Amino acid sequence: MSTDSILEFFVKASNKYGFSLDITLNVNGAVISGTTISAQEYLEALGEAFENGNEVSQAISERLIQSSEAIEEGNEDNLNDLHFIHLKNAQIYCGENKMASSKNKVLWRGSLDQVNGFFLGKITESKK
């Protein structure tokens, strides 16, 4: 399956320049809404989520932080490529069910070749 060149452009801008954008993706029937972040920022945030755990958790955290630093130094291009899109404050919907919310500060990583469509902007919940 091929990827959308416009979406690839947004991911490249995010990875290379820290460009951030509210976006909603359709991925195999699910709707994912959030804000784009770079692969580096994704790895940093993921590493921070593991840093206060046991030995194994801390080792995972260290490896993720090292990978993030390698991207910053330009040494790990495979994580900085255009195969994945990274979102923060993700909200995930399947049908009428909401699976995650930005209140939980959900990080999301998805394969670009699985994105069926997108629109700019995030889905916001109406206050009742």
Buried (B, 14 or more C-beta within 10 A) or exposed (E): EEBBEEBBEBBBBBBEEEBBBBBBBBBEEBBBBBBBBBBBBBBBBBBEBBEEEEEEEBEBBEEBBEBBBBBBEEEBEEBBBBBBBBBBBBBBBEEEEEEBEBEEEBBBBBEBEBBEEBEEEBBEEEEE
